[in-house]
Amino acid sequence: MESKHIVLAITGATGAGFGAAVARRLAASPAVGRVSLLLSPTGRRCLHDECGLRADDLAALSPKVRILDERNVGADISSGSHLHDGMAVVPCSAGTLGRIAAGTSEGLVSRAADVCLKERRTLVLCVRETPLNRIHLENMLRVHDAGAVVMPLMPGYYHHPETLEDLQEAFATRVLDQLGLREPDARRWRG
């Protein structure tokens, strides 16, 4: 089986720990051979302020994790000719959502997301904003209609989480599901 290349972006909305949980799961997955990690400037700040982590801490999870500069719109993932297996933005700020919905590609996060949409690759947007205004809702509908999976950062509780990490890890599993990565240790609803 060929290993997958997944793009993960962490943008400046609260909930950076959920993005870190996805990074941990991708780094540990035997099905993933490469993770391109993008952090917006405010994503870096939220990661540090909320989790005490820096980008280098996530890169240290595995040699398959590489950090790309958000300003490098010429990186390989900015081109449709470069093949990868999907992208997740966890969390996805309302600003990032708006840029993706509008098709503006001033940074690598929005450009890589635009490439996913135009090439019909999996794009998972874990939107984190509350309350939602009409513009947010319309932008979610626009990206959905363009082919993205809109997966608001709303963790489930049916697995009886005891810690915040339990919530983050269960949500990360659901994100990996959307990327076509099944985990044998996933907590599933049994009915």
Sequence and secondary structure as in RCSB ss.txt:
>XXXX:A:sequence
MESKHIVLAITGATGAGFGAAVARRLAASPAVGRVSLLLSPTGRRCLHDECGLRADDLAALSPKVRILDERNVGA
DISSGSHLHDGMAVVPCSAGTLGRIAAGTSEGLVSRAADVCLKERRTLVLCVRETPLNRIHLENMLRVHDAGAVV
MPLMPGYYHHPETLEDLQEAFATRVLDQLGLREPDARRWRG
>XXXX:A:secstr
   EEEEEEE SSS HHHHHHHHHHHHH TTEEEEEEEE HHHHHHHHHHHS  HHHHHTT TTEEEE TT TTS
GGGSTTS  S EEEEEE HHHHHHHHHT  SSHHHHHHHHHHHHT  EEEEE  SS  HHHHHHHHHHHHHT EE
  S    TT   SHHHHHHHHHHHHHHHTT   TT      
